[in-house]
Amino acid sequence: MGIRVIAEKCSGCKLCVKACPFGAITVTKKLARIDIAKCNFCGACVEACKKFNAIELIYENVQTVDKSKYRGVWVFAEQKMGGISDVVFELLGKGRQLARSLAEPICAMLLGDQVASAARDLICFGADKVYLAESEQLGVFIEDTFTEVVTGLIKEHKPNIVLFGATSIGRSLAPRVASRLETGLTADCTGLEIDPATKDLLQTRPAFGGNLMATIICPNHRPQMASVRPKVFKPVQRNELRMGRIIKYDYKNHTLTQRAQLLAVVKEAAKTGGIAEAEIIVAGGFGLGDAENFKIIEKLAQAMGAAVGASRRAVDSGWVSLPNQVGQTGKTVRPKLYIACGISGAIQHLVGMQSSEIIVAINKNPQAPIFNVADYCIVGDVLEVVPALTKEIEKIRLAEQDELTVTDGELESQLVSSGVRQS
Ligand SMILES: Cc1cc2nc3c(=O)[nH]c(=O)nc-3n(C[C@H](O)[C@H](O)[C@H](O)COP(=O)(O)OP(=O)(O)OC[C@H]3O[C@@H](n4cnc5c(N)ncnc54)[C@H](O)[C@@H]3O)c2cc1C
């Protein structure tokens, strides 16, 4: 890829200088000059120079593939000890929508040792076909072996789109596969759609430090590859009646190179109230003012049986630890209820929580961007609202407990007073 300034057309107006986000353009002697070392060919200057058409991107030697040969939306079915990761069911849900728009099948590829029963699960969760590669050598994830098998499968069957979970396995595997196939990969997508005109995959993800959302396309190569973090999309419902095909992938074991050797698998210590799986999250932000005040978030979370989340500013201030951070550089969450307290709603925070089922926001600024994604907006001081909420919830909890621990005598008199039973 290249870029050039057409000297005869350039007026030296400097519109391109203002448009370039990388400071790659200078104008000397009424002629724009582009520093190729700084340019990343984003095209912002070409757009800004539309009036003069003095800058053009040069698409030299772009080898385009025959797109008609590529069909199907594929999901890499990550599994551990035969248990399919939840992100796979989320990708199958989104993948089905994409496949429907393209009128193409949705397939999963499953690698492992004695994992055939999980292949049936993938069909129940929406896969039309499951490509199954089983062997002892695939019993645990090793980059070399998995890359070879996945690349081999893709080369043989030519899917149009391949989706990976942006987990530690997906993040390690997907770039290797993309590089071997000489195609692109968009990591950590937050949105995937099909362009109705071109049928290309529109891959949306935060860019420029999360300050804007970029939609990326892969128009000249196939397959189109993307990774998506867990909890970004809704999982598809299991349907026992679904029918599909399991296709065994026959590969020669001895062709697999394996430079790394697995010495031991060390189980992670038991999780303590992590935010990733929590159904309710109470999250606190910089609006709480200090570490002492942050404790009201923990109290509310405790009263509700919720996990504690936080914005990056709260984490950076040392009020709460990094595993609790929600957002672009923290975790993506999708609880049933997300209560954002004293959080402004910066885009980097929103990308991590905006798919929560119900969002309640408490902020003293009625213009706070968090209110744009909230279902319930409470304009007020967190230091007043949160303790009041906690008190009410504790009252309800106590009343529930009282109801449960009612004595036989009390029950009898309640039944009599409510007219259910005669005295
Ligand atoms: C590359 C990059 C990655 C990032 N990743 C993340 C990420 O993963 N997660 C994340 O959260 N951020 C992330 N950020 C930071 C993000 O841009 C914001 O700075 C951050 O989310 C702001 O945190 P906050 O809302 O707690 O603080 P602020 O923006 O300071 O907002 C505080 C809010 O509290 C309100 N408030 C103040 N006092 C009260 C009160 N008494 N009662 C009620 N409301 C009150 C204010 O009105 C304000 O809206 C990232 C930034 C960059 C550049």
The ligand as an SDF file (V2000), in Angstrom:
LIG
                    3D

 53 58  0  0  0  0  0  0  0  0999 V2000
   -6.6800    3.3620   26.2460 C   0  0  0  0  0  0  0  0  0  0  0  0
   -7.6510    3.6240   27.3640 C   0  0  0  0  0  0  0  0  0  0  0  0
   -8.2750    2.5440   27.9400 C   0  0  0  0  0  0  0  0  0  0  0  0
   -9.1920    2.7630   28.9860 C   0  0  0  0  0  0  0  0  0  0  0  0
   -9.8220    1.6760   29.5450 N   0  0  0  0  0  0  0  0  0  0  0  0
  -10.7560    1.9000   30.4870 C   0  0  0  0  0  0  0  0  0  0  0  0
  -11.4830    0.7970   31.0580 C   0  0  0  0  0  0  0  0  0  0  0  0
  -11.2530   -0.3830   30.7560 O   0  0  0  0  0  0  0  0  0  0  0  0
  -12.4400    1.0830   31.9610 N   0  0  0  0  0  0  0  0  0  0  0  0
  -12.7510    2.3720   32.3580 C   0  0  0  0  0  0  0  0  0  0  0  0
  -13.6360    2.5350   33.1920 O   0  0  0  0  0  0  0  0  0  0  0  0
  -12.0500    3.4010   31.8630 N   0  0  0  0  0  0  0  0  0  0  0  0
  -11.0620    3.2050   30.9530 C   0  0  0  0  0  0  0  0  0  0  0  0
  -10.3570    4.2640   30.4770 N   0  0  0  0  0  0  0  0  0  0  0  0
  -10.5150    5.5780   31.1520 C   0  0  0  0  0  0  0  0  0  0  0  0
  -11.7460    6.3300   30.6930 C   0  0  0  0  0  0  0  0  0  0  0  0
  -11.4360    7.1060   29.5690 O   0  0  0  0  0  0  0  0  0  0  0  0
  -12.2480    7.2740   31.8150 C   0  0  0  0  0  0  0  0  0  0  0  0
  -11.1860    8.1110   32.2010 O   0  0  0  0  0  0  0  0  0  0  0  0
  -12.7610    6.5490   33.0530 C   0  0  0  0  0  0  0  0  0  0  0  0
  -13.6930    5.5570   32.7060 O   0  0  0  0  0  0  0  0  0  0  0  0
  -13.4120    7.5690   33.9640 C   0  0  0  0  0  0  0  0  0  0  0  0
  -13.7450    6.9800   35.1720 O   0  0  0  0  0  0  0  0  0  0  0  0
  -14.9330    7.5730   36.0450 P   0  0  0  0  0  0  0  0  0  0  0  0
  -16.1760    7.6240   35.2370 O   0  0  0  0  0  0  0  0  0  0  0  0
  -14.9450    6.8170   37.3230 O   0  0  0  0  0  0  0  0  0  0  0  0
  -14.3760    9.0240   36.3970 O   0  0  0  0  0  0  0  0  0  0  0  0
  -14.7990   10.4410   35.8740 P   0  0  0  0  0  0  0  0  0  0  0  0
  -14.7650   10.5130   34.4010 O   0  0  0  0  0  0  0  0  0  0  0  0
  -13.9760   11.4090   36.6360 O   0  0  0  0  0  0  0  0  0  0  0  0
  -16.3130   10.5880   36.2940 O   0  0  0  0  0  0  0  0  0  0  0  0
  -16.7700   10.7160   37.5920 C   0  0  0  0  0  0  0  0  0  0  0  0
  -18.2660   10.8940   37.5220 C   0  0  0  0  0  0  0  0  0  0  0  0
  -18.7980   10.9420   38.8040 O   0  0  0  0  0  0  0  0  0  0  0  0
  -19.7650   11.9780   38.8790 C   0  0  0  0  0  0  0  0  0  0  0  0
  -19.7840   12.4100   40.2770 N   0  0  0  0  0  0  0  0  0  0  0  0
  -18.8600   13.1350   40.9590 C   0  0  0  0  0  0  0  0  0  0  0  0
  -19.2020   13.2580   42.2570 N   0  0  0  0  0  0  0  0  0  0  0  0
  -20.4030   12.6320   42.3780 C   0  0  0  0  0  0  0  0  0  0  0  0
  -21.2670   12.4260   43.4660 C   0  0  0  0  0  0  0  0  0  0  0  0
  -20.9800   12.8320   44.6990 N   0  0  0  0  0  0  0  0  0  0  0  0
  -22.4200   11.7590   43.2260 N   0  0  0  0  0  0  0  0  0  0  0  0
  -22.7420   11.3260   41.9990 C   0  0  0  0  0  0  0  0  0  0  0  0
  -21.9380   11.4630   40.9250 N   0  0  0  0  0  0  0  0  0  0  0  0
  -20.7730   12.1070   41.1310 C   0  0  0  0  0  0  0  0  0  0  0  0
  -19.3130   13.0290   37.9190 C   0  0  0  0  0  0  0  0  0  0  0  0
  -20.4300   13.7860   37.4770 O   0  0  0  0  0  0  0  0  0  0  0  0
  -18.6970   12.1740   36.8040 C   0  0  0  0  0  0  0  0  0  0  0  0
  -19.6670   11.8660   35.8280 O   0  0  0  0  0  0  0  0  0  0  0  0
   -9.4510    4.0720   29.4430 C   0  0  0  0  0  0  0  0  0  0  0  0
   -8.8160    5.1520   28.8220 C   0  0  0  0  0  0  0  0  0  0  0  0
   -7.9260    4.9400   27.8030 C   0  0  0  0  0  0  0  0  0  0  0  0
   -7.2780    6.1020   27.1530 C   0  0  0  0  0  0  0  0  0  0  0  0
  1  2  1  0
  2  3  1  0
  2 52  2  0
  3  4  2  0
  4  5  1  0
  4 50  1  0
  5  6  2  0
  6  7  1  0
  6 13  1  0
  7  8  2  0
  7  9  1  0
  9 10  1  0
 10 11  2  0
 10 12  1  0
 12 13  2  0
 13 14  1  0
 14 15  1  0
 14 50  1  0
 15 16  1  0
 16 17  1  0
 16 18  1  0
 18 19  1  0
 18 20  1  0
 20 21  1  0
 20 22  1  0
 22 23  1  0
 23 24  1  0
 24 25  2  0
 24 26  1  0
 24 27  1  0
 27 28  1  0
 28 29  2  0
 28 30  1  0
 28 31  1  0
 31 32  1  0
 32 33  1  0
 33 34  1  0
 33 48  1  0
 34 35  1  0
 35 36  1  0
 35 46  1  0
 36 37  1  0
 36 45  1  0
 37 38  2  0
 38 39  1  0
 39 40  1  0
 39 45  2  0
 40 41  1  0
 40 42  2  0
 42 43  1  0
 43 44  2  0
 44 45  1  0
 46 47  1  0
 46 48  1  0
 48 49  1  0
 50 51  2  0
 51 52  1  0
 52 53  1  0
M  END
$$$$
